[in-house]
Amino acid sequence: MNSEQRYRNTLRGLTPSPDWQKNTLEAMKAAQGKRTHLRSRPMVFAAAAAVLALAFTGGVWWSSRMETGPDDPGVARTPEPAVTPTPSPNGPIWNDTFSIVTDASQAMGNYPTVGRLEELAQLPVYENPIPTEAEQRALLDQWVEVLGLTITKTDWYPSQGADTMGREPTLEAECTDGSWLSLHGLNSLTIYESPNQAQLEETALAYLREAGVETAQEVTESYSYTAEQFSIQTTWWMDPDASLEEQLYSYSFRRTEDTYGAKLTIWLPPTTSGVDYPLCSAEDAIASFRSGDYWGSDYTAYPDQAEILQITLEYDIGSGQPYLQPVYRILFTQDYWVELIPALLQNDGLDASIFTGVGTAYVPAIEPEYQDEVPYRRYFNDGLAHHTPEDLP
């Protein structure tokens, strides 16, 4: 797979072009000072994430979940902020970035920790070392045998550096059936262009299975900045009788993701033993977000005024992590985002009122006094996606 194919398969057309950015800025300037009709906020369901020209973040839709009310488990409700007036869309809010969905419920996940955050006082953190080419080849050979594939050629791309998004080297392989394999570090194996993707997913899940567990499944409905709809189906092994820590481990490290039907990703267990660290509270994580100190590709100039829809705990297994560690995932929205959406969507004649905006913020869950030992990072477009109070207007 050449560099152009790798780039296209990674981004899938979700990164806005320079022309799109230019047109969007012009449209937003023209719209400044104009107000659109604010529709009622949709009711909150338990469901999945969708993105607007951004990296997907792991939200999910669980079709068997029922509509939830404001007092149901997993929906975090916070007091009204001290500053109540909605900001006028004439300044910094035009710098806000968020995901577009047709209902805020599409960005809420059925994580094992929903409604159970108080049960966890500590969790293990796993070191994520940079593997050698030989270690990657040994793991790829193992999975090729499991999946019943035959490799015809391979290409190895070394690490771009310990402090970059590309810290994990990549080993790619072409197979006789036309499929391409991409082993990213030792954490994930992605399969492109397979004529038998469903069968490969079934085989991979069977290999990851342990006794006494059953499969759970989620489907994400997502929208790009052109309003094109996508879906991601996630399947993992779940033991309903296991501890919450064990369920979270399986959800994070023993799962598959079918992305748009175009690629299959197999997430693999850590290769190192975990070391337990104490967790800060969800309230502390919310306070950090409210102050403007959080991570992620989404940004709001007014985190103190955001409506928090849900807070959960998950492992961040994204690219560039020196440690695989738990983070708080905070799902939020802003009333004024509905005024920005018409200028963001590049689809003439589309009724923009069917869309709403949601953002996702990540806050390290490890107690601050230990965060120097297990530093956290999150990337977007190969830059650190860390927002600080200094970024606020």
MIVO-619399 format. One record per atom (N, C-alpha, C): x, y, z negated. Coordinates in steps of 0.2 Angstrom, whole numbers, padded with zeros to 4 digits, always signed. Example, Ala and Ser with C-alpha at 12.3 -4.5 7.8 and 13.67 -1.06 7.14 Angstrom:
% MIVO-619399
+0066-0028-0039
+0062-0022-0039
+0066-0016-0039
+0064-0011-0035
+0068-0005-0036
+0064+0000-0039
This chain:
% MIVO-619399
+0004-0006+0000
+0000+0000+0000
+0004+0006+0000
+0004+0010+0005
+0008+0016+0005
+0006+0022+0001
+0010+0027+0000
+0008+0032-0005
+0002+0036-0003
+0000+0036+0003
-0007+0040+0005
-0012+0035+0002
-0012+0029+0003
-0017+0024+0001
-0018+0024-0006
-0012+0024-0010
-0012+0024-0017
-0015+0031-0020
-0014+0036-0017
-0017+0043-0019
-0024+0043-0018
-0026+0040-0012
-0034+0040-0010
-0037+0036-0015
-0035+0030-0016
-0038+0025-0020
-0039+0028-0028
-0034+0032-0030
-0034+0034-0036
-0039+0040-0037
-0039+0044-0033
-0043+0050-0034
-0050+0049-0031
-0051+0045-0025
-0057+0044-0022
-0061+0050-0020
-0057+0055-0018
-0060+0061-0015
-0063+0066-0021
-0061+0065-0027
-0064+0069-0032
-0060+0075-0034
-0054+0076-0031
-0051+0082-0033
-0053+0087-0028
-0055+0093-0030
-0057+0098-0025
-0051+0101-0021
-0053+0102-0015
-0048+0105-0010
-0047+0112-0011
-0042+0115-0008
-0041+0122-0009
-0046+0126-0006
-0049+0124+0000
-0055+0128+0003
-0061+0127-0002
-0062+0122-0005
-0068+0121-0010
-0066+0126-0016
-0060+0126-0019
-0059+0130-0024
-0060+0138-0022
-0058+0140-0016
-0059+0146-0014
-0066+0148-0013
-0070+0144-0010
-0077+0145-0009
-0081+0145-0016
-0079+0141-0021
-0082+0141-0027
-0081+0147-0031
-0074+0150-0031
-0073+0156-0034
-0077+0162-0031
-0077+0162-0025
-0081+0167-0021
-0088+0167-0023
-0091+0161-0024
-0098+0160-0025
-0099+0162-0033
-0095+0160-0037
-0096+0162-0044
-0095+0169-0045
-0091+0173-0042
-0090+0180-0042
-0097+0183-0040
-0100+0180-0034
-0106+0183-0032
-0112+0182-0037
-0111+0177-0040
-0117+0175-0045
-0116+0178-0052
-0110+0181-0053
-0110+0185-0060
-0115+0190-0061
-0118+0190-0067
-0123+0195-0068
-0130+0192-0066
-0130+0187-0062
-0137+0184-0060
-0139+0179-0065
-0145+0178-0067
-0147+0173-0072
-0152+0168-0068
-0151+0162-0069
-0156+0157-0066
-0160+0155-0072
-0166+0152-0070
-0171+0149-0075
-0168+0144-0079
-0168+0144-0086
-0165+0139-0090
-0171+0134-0091
-0169+0128-0089
-0174+0123-0091
-0173+0119-0097
-0178+0116-0100
-0178+0113-0106
-0172+0108-0106
-0169+0107-0112
-0164+0102-0113
-0167+0095-0112
-0164+0091-0108
-0167+0084-0108
-0166+0080-0115
-0170+0075-0116
-0170+0071-0122
-0163+0067-0122
-0161+0065-0127
-0154+0062-0128
-0156+0054-0128
-0153+0050-0123
-0153+0043-0123
-0146+0041-0125
-0145+0034-0126
-0138+0031-0126
-0136+0029-0119
-0131+0032-0117
-0129+0031-0110
-0122+0033-0108
-0121+0035-0102
-0114+0035-0099
-0112+0042-0096
-0105+0042-0094
-0102+0048-0092
-0102+0049-0085
-0102+0055-0082
-0101+0057-0075
-0097+0063-0075
-0094+0063-0069
-0089+0069-0069
-0090+0073-0063
-0087+0079-0064
-0087+0084-0058
-0080+0086-0056
-0078+0082-0051
-0071+0083-0049
-0066+0082-0054
-0067+0078-0059
-0063+0077-0064
-0061+0069-0065
-0057+0067-0069
-0056+0060-0070
-0061+0057-0074
-0063+0051-0073
-0069+0048-0077
-0066+0046-0084
-0071+0046-0089
-0069+0046-0096
-0072+0040-0100
-0075+0036-0097
-0077+0030-0100
-0084+0030-0103
-0088+0035-0102
-0095+0035-0104
-0099+0029-0101
-0104+0027-0104
-0108+0021-0101
-0115+0022-0101
-0119+0018-0097
-0126+0017-0097
-0128+0010-0099
-0131+0009-0104
-0133+0002-0106
-0141+0002-0105
-0143-0002-0100
-0149-0002-0097
-0154-0005-0103
-0152-0008-0107
-0157-0011-0112
-0158-0006-0118
-0154-0001-0118
-0155+0004-0124
-0162+0008-0123
-0165+0009-0129
-0171+0013-0129
-0170+0020-0130
-0175+0024-0128
-0174+0031-0129
-0173+0033-0137
-0169+0037-0139
-0168+0038-0146
-0170+0045-0148
-0171+0046-0154
-0173+0052-0157
-0168+0056-0160
-0169+0062-0163
-0163+0065-0166
-0160+0062-0172
-0164+0058-0175
-0162+0055-0182
-0159+0048-0181
-0159+0045-0174
-0156+0038-0173
-0149+0038-0174
-0146+0032-0176
-0139+0031-0177
-0135+0033-0170
-0129+0036-0171
-0125+0037-0166
-0126+0044-0163
-0131+0048-0164
-0132+0054-0162
-0130+0059-0167
-0124+0063-0166
-0122+0067-0171
-0125+0074-0170
-0129+0076-0175
-0132+0083-0175
-0128+0088-0180
-0126+0093-0177
-0122+0098-0181
-0127+0104-0183
-0125+0108-0188
-0129+0114-0190
-0128+0119-0184
-0133+0123-0183
-0133+0129-0179
-0127+0133-0180
-0123+0135-0175
-0117+0139-0176
-0119+0146-0179
-0114+0149-0182
-0115+0155-0186
-0117+0161-0180
-0113+0160-0175
-0115+0165-0169
-0120+0162-0165
-0126+0165-0164
-0131+0162-0161
-0132+0164-0154
-0130+0171-0152
-0132+0173-0145
-0128+0169-0140
-0132+0168-0135
-0128+0164-0129
-0124+0169-0125
-0118+0167-0124
-0113+0172-0120
-0116+0173-0113
-0114+0179-0111
-0116+0181-0104
-0111+0179-0099
-0114+0176-0094
-0109+0173-0089
-0105+0178-0085
-0101+0182-0088
-0098+0187-0084
-0090+0187-0085
-0088+0182-0090
-0081+0182-0091
-0078+0175-0092
-0075+0174-0098
-0072+0168-0099
-0075+0161-0097
-0082+0161-0098
-0086+0155-0097
-0085+0152-0090
-0083+0157-0085
-0082+0154-0078
-0076+0150-0078
-0072+0150-0083
-0066+0145-0083
-0068+0139-0086
-0074+0138-0089
-0076+0132-0092
-0076+0126-0086
-0075+0120-0089
-0075+0114-0084
-0079+0109-0088
-0083+0105-0084
-0087+0100-0087
-0090+0095-0082
-0093+0090-0084
-0096+0085-0080
-0103+0087-0078
-0105+0085-0072
-0112+0086-0070
-0116+0079-0070
-0122+0079-0074
-0126+0073-0074
-0133+0076-0073
-0138+0071-0072
-0145+0073-0071
-0148+0073-0078
-0145+0070-0083
-0148+0070-0089
-0142+0069-0094
-0142+0072-0100
-0136+0072-0104
-0135+0065-0107
-0140+0061-0106
-0140+0054-0109
-0135+0050-0105
-0133+0052-0099
-0129+0048-0094
-0122+0048-0097
-0120+0052-0102
-0114+0053-0104
-0113+0051-0111
-0118+0047-0114
-0118+0045-0121
-0116+0037-0120
-0111+0035-0124
-0109+0028-0124
-0112+0023-0129
-0113+0017-0127
-0115+0012-0132
-0109+0009-0135
-0104+0013-0138
-0098+0011-0141
-0100+0007-0148
-0096+0002-0149
-0097-0002-0156
-0097+0003-0162
-0094+0008-0161
-0094+0013-0167
-0099+0017-0168
-0104+0017-0163
-0110+0022-0163
-0114+0021-0170
-0114+0026-0174
-0118+0025-0180
-0114+0022-0186
-0108+0020-0185
-0104+0016-0190
-0097+0019-0191
-0096+0025-0190
-0090+0028-0191
-0087+0028-0198
-0092+0028-0203
-0090+0028-0210
-0087+0021-0212
-0088+0016-0208
-0086+0009-0210
-0078+0009-0209
-0075+0013-0205
-0068+0013-0204
-0064+0018-0207
-0059+0015-0212
-0055+0020-0215
-0048+0020-0212
-0046+0014-0208
-0040+0014-0205
-0040+0009-0199
-0036+0010-0194
-0036+0006-0188
-0028+0005-0186
-0027-0001-0183
-0020-0002-0180
-0019+0003-0174
-0012+0005-0174
-0010+0008-0168
-0005+0004-0165
-0005+0003-0158
+0000-0001-0154
+0005+0003-0150
+0011+0001-0151
+0016+0004-0147
+0015+0002-0140
+0016+0007-0135
+0016+0005-0128
+0022+0006-0125
+0027+0001-0125
+0034+0002-0122
+0034+0002-0115
+0039+0005-0112
+0039+0005-0104
+0042-0002-0102
+0039-0006-0098
+0041-0012-0097
+0046-0012-0091
+0050-0017-0091
+0055-0018-0085
+0051-0021-0079
+0055-0021-0074
+0052-0024-0068
+0051-0031-0069
+0056-0034-0072
+0055-0042-0073
+0049-0043-0077
+0048-0039-0083
+0042-0040-0087
+0035-0040-0083
+0035-0035-0079
+0029-0034-0075
+0028-0039-0070
+0034-0042-0067
+0033-0047-0062
+0031-0054-0065
+0033-0055-0071
+0031-0061-0075
+0023-0060-0076
+0021-0054-0078
+0014-0054-0080
+0010-0054-0073
+0012-0051-0068
+0008-0051-0062
+0008-0059-0059
+0013-0062-0060
+0013-0069-0058
+0008-0073-0062
+0008-0072-0068
+0003-0075-0072
-0004-0074-0070
-0006-0068-0068
-0013-0066-0066
-0014-0068-0059
-0009-0068-0055
-0010-0071-0048
-0012-0078-0048
-0009-0082-0053
-0011-0089-0054
-0018-0090-0057
-0019-0086-0062
-0026-0086-0065
-0032-0084-0059
-0030-0079-0055
-0035-0077-0050
-0035-0081-0044
-0031-0086-0043
-0030-0090-0037
-0028-0086-0031
-0024-0081-0032
-0022-0077-0026
-0015-0079-0024
-0013-0077-0018
-0006-0078-0015
-0003-0072-0013
+0002-0070-0015
+0006-0063-0013
+0010-0064-0007
+0009-0059-0003
+0014-0059+0003
+0019-0054+0003
+0018-0049-0001
+0024-0044-0002
+0022-0040-0008
+0028-0037-0011
+0027-0032-0017
+0031-0026-0016
+0029-0021-0020
+0032-0015-0020
+0032-0012-0027
+0038-0010-0030
+0039-0008-0037
+0040-0001-0037
+0037+0003-0041
+0038+0010-0042
+0040+0011-0050
+0046+0013-0051
+0049+0014-0058
+0045+0019-0062
+0046+0020-0068
+0043+0025-0072
+0046+0032-0070
+0042+0037-0071
+0044+0043-0069
+0046+0047-0075
+0047+0044-0081
+0049+0047-0086
+0045+0046-0093
+0048+0045-0098
+0045+0043-0104
+0040+0048-0107
+0041+0055-0104
+0036+0060-0107
+0032+0063-0101
+0030+0058-0096
+0025+0060-0091
+0019+0056-0090
+0015+0058-0086
+0009+0053-0085
+0011+0047-0082
+0016+0047-0078
+0019+0041-0074
+0024+0037-0078
+0023+0037-0085
+0029+0034-0089
+0028+0026-0088
+0022+0023-0086
+0022+0016-0085
+0024+0015-0078
+0029+0011-0076
+0030+0009-0069
+0024+0005-0066
+0024+0005-0060
+0018+0001-0056
+0021-0004-0051
+0018-0010-0052
+0020-0015-0047
+0014-0017-0043
+0015-0016-0036
+0009-0017-0032
+0011-0023-0027
+0006-0027-0025
+0006-0033-0021
+0001-0033-0016
+0002-0036-0010
-0002-0037-0005
-0004-0045-0005
-0010-0047-0004
-0012-0054-0005
-0014-0056+0002
-0014-0063+0003
-0016-0066+0009
-0023-0065+0011
-0028-0063+0006
-0035-0062+0008
-0036-0055+0009
-0031-0051+0009
-0032-0044+0011
-0032-0039+0005
-0033-0042-0001
-0033-0038-0007
-0027-0035-0009
-0027-0029-0013
-0021-0026-0015
-0021-0026-0023
-0016-0028-0026
-0015-0028-0033
-0011-0022-0036
-0012-0019-0041
-0008-0014-0044
-0008-0015-0051
-0002-0017-0054
-0001-0018-0061
+0002-0011-0064
-0002-0008-0068
+0000-0002-0071
+0003-0003-0078
+0010-0003-0079
+0013-0005-0085
+0011-0012-0087
+0009-0013-0093
+0007-0020-0095
+0000-0020-0097
-0004-0014-0096
-0010-0013-0099
-0016-0014-0094
-0015-0013-0088
-0021-0014-0083
-0019-0016-0076
-0023-0021-0074
-0022-0023-0067
-0028-0021-0063
-0027-0018-0057
-0032-0015-0053
-0032-0019-0046
-0038-0021-0044
-0038-0025-0037
-0042-0021-0033
-0039-0019-0027
-0042-0015-0022
-0044-0020-0016
-0049-0018-0012
-0051-0021-0005
-0052-0028-0006
-0054-0031-0011
-0055-0038-0011
-0061-0041-0008
-0061-0046-0004
-0067-0048-0001
-0071-0053-0006
-0068-0054-0012
-0071-0058-0017
-0071-0055-0024
-0073-0049-0024
-0072-0045-0030
-0076-0048-0036
-0082-0050-0035
-0087-0052-0040
-0084-0059-0043
-0081-0063-0039
-0078-0069-0041
-0072-0068-0045
-0068-0063-0043
-0062-0062-0047
-0064-0059-0054
-0069-0055-0054
-0071-0052-0060
-0073-0058-0065
-0077-0063-0062
-0079-0068-0066
-0074-0072-0069
-0069-0073-0065
-0063-0077-0067
-0059-0074-0072
-0058-0067-0071
-0054-0063-0076
-0057-0063-0083
-0064-0062-0083
-0067-0062-0089
-0067-0069-0093
-0067-0074-0089
-0067-0081-0092
-0060-0082-0095
-0055-0079-0092
-0048-0080-0095
-0047-0076-0101
-0051-0070-0101
-0050-0066-0107
-0054-0068-0113
-0059-0073-0112
-0064-0075-0117
-0061-0079-0123
-0064-0078-0129
-0062-0081-0135
-0069-0085-0137
-0068-0090-0141
-0074-0094-0143
-0078-0089-0147
-0085-0091-0146
-0090-0087-0150
-0092-0080-0148
-0090-0078-0142
-0092-0072-0140
-0096-0072-0134
-0099-0066-0132
-0104-0066-0127
-0103-0059-0123
-0105-0059-0117
-0103-0053-0113
-0108-0047-0114
-0106-0041-0114
-0110-0035-0114
-0108-0031-0108
-0113-0028-0106
-0112-0024-0099
-0115-0017-0100
-0112-0012-0096
-0114-0005-0096
-0113-0003-0089
-0117+0002-0086
-0116+0004-0080
-0117+0012-0080
-0112+0015-0077
-0111+0023-0077
-0114+0025-0071
-0118+0030-0071
-0120+0034-0065
-0117+0041-0065
-0113+0042-0060
-0109+0048-0060
-0110+0052-0053
-0108+0059-0054
-0109+0064-0048
-0103+0068-0047
-0101+0068-0041
-0095+0072-0039
-0097+0079-0038
-0092+0084-0037
-0094+0091-0035
-0098+0092-0029
-0098+0086-0025
-0102+0087-0019
-0109+0083-0020
-0111+0082-0026
-0117+0078-0028
-0117+0071-0026
-0112+0068-0024
-0112+0061-0022
-0112+0057-0028
-0117+0052-0028
-0118+0048-0034
-0113+0042-0034
-0110+0040-0040
-0106+0034-0040
-0108+0030-0046
-0106+0024-0047
-0107+0020-0053
-0101+0016-0055
-0100+0015-0061
-0095+0011-0064
-0098+0006-0068
-0097-0001-0067
-0100-0006-0071
-0094-0009-0076
-0096-0009-0082
-0091-0011-0087
-0093-0017-0090
-0089-0022-0091
-0091-0029-0094
-0086-0031-0099
-0088-0033-0105
-0083-0035-0110
-0086-0040-0114
-0081-0043-0118
-0083-0049-0123
-0085-0046-0130
-0090-0048-0133
-0092-0045-0139
-0095-0051-0144
-0092-0051-0150
-0094-0055-0155
-0098-0052-0160
-0105-0053-0160
-0109-0049-0164
-0108-0050-0172
-0104-0055-0173
-0103-0057-0180
-0096-0055-0182
-0092-0052-0178
-0085-0050-0179
-0085-0043-0183
-0080-0041-0186
-0079-0035-0189
-0079-0029-0184
-0081-0023-0187
-0081-0018-0182
-0074-0016-0179
-0069-0017-0182
-0062-0017-0180
-0061-0022-0174
-0063-0028-0175
-0062-0033-0170
-0067-0031-0164
-0073-0029-0165
-0077-0027-0159
-0074-0021-0155
-0071-0017-0159
-0068-0011-0155
-0062-0013-0151
-0058-0018-0154
-0053-0021-0150
-0055-0024-0144
-0060-0028-0144
-0063-0031-0138
-0065-0026-0133
-0069-0021-0135
-0072-0016-0131
-0066-0013-0127
-0061-0012-0130
-0055-0008-0128
-0051-0012-0123
-0049-0018-0125
-0044-0022-0122
-0045-0028-0119
-0052-0030-0119
-0054-0036-0116
-0060-0035-0111
-0059-0031-0106
-0065-0029-0102
-0063-0028-0095
-0068-0028-0091
-0067-0026-0083
-0071-0020-0081
-0069-0017-0076
-0072-0011-0074
-0073-0011-0066
-0079-0011-0064
-0080-0011-0056
-0082-0004-0055
-0077-0001-0051
-0078+0006-0050
-0080+0007-0043
-0087+0010-0042
-0090+0011-0036
-0090+0005-0031
-0089-0001-0033
-0089-0007-0029
-0082-0007-0025
-0078-0002-0026
-0072-0002-0022
-0066-0004-0025
-0066-0005-0032
-0060-0008-0035
-0062-0011-0042
-0058-0016-0044
-0059-0019-0050
-0053-0018-0055
-0054-0016-0061
-0049-0015-0065
-0050-0020-0071
-0044-0023-0073
-0044-0028-0079
-0040-0025-0084
-0043-0023-0090
-0039-0020-0095
-0037-0026-0099
-0030-0025-0101
-0027-0031-0104
-0025-0029-0112
-0024-0034-0116
-0023-0033-0123
-0016-0030-0124
-0015-0026-0129
-0008-0024-0131
-0003-0029-0131
+0003-0028-0129
+0009-0032-0130
+0013-0032-0136
+0011-0027-0141
+0014-0027-0147
+0009-0028-0153
+0012-0029-0159
+0008-0029-0165
+0006-0023-0167
+0000-0022-0170
-0002-0016-0172
+0000-0014-0179
+0001-0008-0181
+0002-0005-0187
-0003-0001-0189
-0006-0002-0195
-0012+0001-0198
-0010+0009-0200
-0015+0013-0198
-0014+0020-0200
-0021+0023-0203
-0021+0027-0208
-0027+0030-0211
-0030+0035-0206
-0037+0035-0206
-0041+0039-0201
-0043+0045-0204
-0043+0051-0201
-0046+0057-0203
-0054+0056-0202
-0058+0060-0205
-0065+0059-0205
-0068+0062-0198
-0074+0060-0197
-0077+0063-0191
-0078+0071-0192
-0080+0073-0198
-0081+0080-0199
-0074+0084-0198
-0069+0081-0200
-0062+0084-0198
-0061+0085-0191
-0063+0080-0187
-0062+0080-0180
-0067+0085-0177
-0073+0086-0179
-0078+0091-0177
-0075+0098-0178
-0072+0099-0184
-0069+0105-0186
-0063+0107-0181
-0059+0102-0180
-0054+0103-0175
-0056+0106-0168
-0062+0102-0166
-0065+0104-0159
-0068+0111-0160
-0071+0113-0165
-0074+0119-0166
-0069+0125-0166
-0063+0123-0168
-0058+0128-0169
-0054+0129-0162
-0056+0125-0157
-0053+0125-0151
-0047+0120-0150
-0045+0116-0155
-0040+0112-0154
-0042+0105-0153
-0042+0103-0146
-0044+0096-0144
-0041+0095-0137
-0042+0088-0135
-0039+0086-0129
-0044+0084-0124
-0042+0084-0117
-0047+0082-0112
-0047+0087-0106
-0050+0084-0100
-0050+0089-0094
-0056+0093-0095
-0061+0092-0099
-0066+0097-0100
-0064+0103-0105
-0067+0109-0103
-0065+0115-0108
-0071+0119-0108
-0072+0122-0114
-0077+0127-0116
-0073+0133-0119
-0075+0139-0117
-0072+0145-0120
-0075+0146-0127
-0081+0143-0129
-0085+0144-0135
-0086+0137-0138
-0081+0134-0141
-0082+0127-0144
-0086+0128-0150
-0086+0134-0154
-0090+0135-0160
-0097+0135-0159
-0099+0137-0152
-0106+0137-0151
-0109+0131-0147
-0105+0126-0146
-0107+0120-0142
-0112+0116-0146
-0116+0113-0143
-0121+0108-0146
-0118+0101-0145
-0116+0098-0151
-0113+0091-0151
-0118+0086-0150
-0118+0082-0145
-0123+0077-0144
-0121+0070-0147
-0115+0069-0148
-0113+0062-0150
-0105+0062-0152
-0104+0059-0157
-0097+0058-0159
-0095+0050-0160
-0090+0047-0157
-0089+0040-0157
-0081+0040-0158
-0079+0033-0160
-0072+0032-0160
-0070+0027-0155
-0065+0028-0152
-0063+0023-0147
-0055+0023-0146
-0052+0018-0143
-0045+0018-0141
-0044+0022-0134
-0039+0026-0134
-0037+0029-0128
-0032+0025-0125
-0034+0022-0119
-0030+0018-0115
-0028+0021-0108
-0028+0028-0108
-0026+0031-0102
-0019+0031-0100
-0017+0034-0095
-0010+0034-0092
-0006+0038-0097
+0000+0036-0098
+0005+0040-0101
+0005+0040-0108
+0001+0035-0111
+0001+0035-0119
+0007+0031-0121
+0011+0034-0126
+0017+0031-0129
+0014+0026-0134
+0008+0027-0137
+0005+0023-0142
-0003+0022-0140
-0005+0016-0140
-0012+0015-0139
-0016+0016-0146
-0020+0022-0147
-0022+0023-0153
-0029+0026-0153
-0033+0026-0159
-0040+0028-0159
-0040+0035-0159
-0045+0038-0155
-0047+0045-0155
-0055+0046-0156
-0056+0051-0158
-0063+0053-0159
-0065+0056-0152
-0071+0054-0149
-0074+0056-0143
-0080+0060-0145
-0079+0067-0143
-0085+0071-0145
-0088+0074-0138
-0095+0072-0138
-0099+0074-0132
-0103+0080-0134
-0102+0085-0129
-0105+0092-0131
-0108+0095-0125
-0112+0100-0126
-0115+0104-0120
-0116+0111-0122
-0117+0115-0117
-0118+0122-0118
-0124+0124-0114
-0128+0128-0117
-0134+0131-0113
-0133+0134-0107
-0127+0138-0107
-0126+0143-0101
-0123+0139-0095
-0121+0132-0096
-0118+0129-0091
-0123+0128-0085
-0130+0128-0086
-0135+0127-0081
-0134+0133-0076
-0131+0138-0078
-0131+0144-0074
-0125+0144-0069
-0120+0139-0071
-0114+0139-0067
-0115+0133-0062
-0119+0128-0063
-0120+0123-0058
-0121+0124-0051
-0126+0129-0050
-0127+0130-0042
-0121+0132-0039
-0116+0136-0042
-0110+0138-0038
-0105+0133-0038
-0106+0128-0042
-0101+0122-0042
-0102+0117-0037
-0109+0116-0036
-0111+0110-0031
-0110+0113-0024
-0107+0109-0020
-0105+0110-0013
-0110+0106-0009
-0116+0107-0009
-0121+0103-0005
-0127+0108-0004
-0127+0110+0002
-0133+0115+0004
-0140+0112+0004
-0144+0116+0001
-0151+0114+0001
-0153+0109-0005
-0148+0108-0009
-0149+0103-0015
-0152+0107-0021
-0157+0104-0024
-0160+0107-0030
-0155+0106-0036
-0152+0112-0037
-0147+0111-0043
-0150+0111-0050
-0157+0112-0050
-0160+0112-0057
-0161+0105-0059
-0159+0100-0055
-0160+0093-0058
-0154+0091-0062
-0148+0095-0062
-0142+0094-0065
-0141+0097-0071
-0137+0095-0076
-0135+0098-0082
-0128+0097-0083
-0125+0100-0088
-0118+0099-0089
-0116+0096-0096
-0111+0092-0096
-0109+0089-0102
-0101+0089-0102
-0098+0090-0108
-0091+0090-0109
-0089+0085-0114
-0083+0082-0113
-0080+0077-0118
-0074+0080-0120
-0073+0080-0127
-0067+0082-0131
-0064+0076-0134
-0058+0076-0135
-0054+0070-0138
-0050+0073-0144
-0051+0070-0150
-0047+0073-0156
-0043+0066-0159
-0037+0067-0160
-0033+0061-0163
-0037+0059-0169
-0038+0052-0170
-0041+0050-0176
-0036+0049-0182
-0030+0048-0181
-0025+0047-0186
-0024+0053-0190
-0024+0052-0197
-0023+0057-0201
-0017+0062-0199
-0018+0068-0199
-0013+0073-0196
-0006+0072-0199
-0005+0070-0205
+0002+0069-0208
+0006+0064-0205
+0002+0059-0201
+0005+0053-0198
+0006+0054-0190
+0003+0060-0188
+0003+0060-0181
+0010+0062-0177
+0015+0064-0181
+0021+0064-0178
+0024+0058-0177
+0022+0053-0181
+0025+0046-0180
+0022+0042-0174
+0016+0044-0173
+0012+0041-0167
+0009+0047-0163
+0013+0050-0159
+0011+0056-0155
+0006+0054-0150
+0001+0059-0150
-0005+0058-0145
-0004+0062-0139
-0006+0060-0133
-0006+0064-0127
-0011+0062-0122
-0014+0067-0119
-0019+0065-0113
-0017+0069-0108
-0017+0067-0101
-0015+0070-0096
-0021+0072-0091
-0020+0077-0087
-0025+0078-0081
-0021+0081-0076
-0021+0078-0070
-0017+0081-0064
-0010+0081-0066
-0007+0076-0070
+0000+0076-0072
+0002+0082-0077
-0003+0085-0080
-0001+0090-0085
-0005+0088-0091
-0002+0090-0097
-0005+0089-0103
-0012+0092-0104
-0017+0089-0105
-0024+0091-0106
-0025+0093-0113
-0021+0098-0116
-0022+0099-0123
-0024+0107-0123
-0030+0108-0127
-0033+0114-0128
-0031+0117-0135
-0029+0123-0136
-0028+0125-0142
-0032+0132-0144
-0032+0134-0150
-0036+0140-0151
-0033+0146-0147
-0027+0146-0145
-0024+0152-0142
-0027+0152-0135
-0030+0147-0132
-0033+0147-0126
-0040+0150-0126
-0043+0151-0132
-0050+0154-0132
-0049+0162-0131
-0055+0165-0128
-0055+0172-0127
-0055+0176-0133
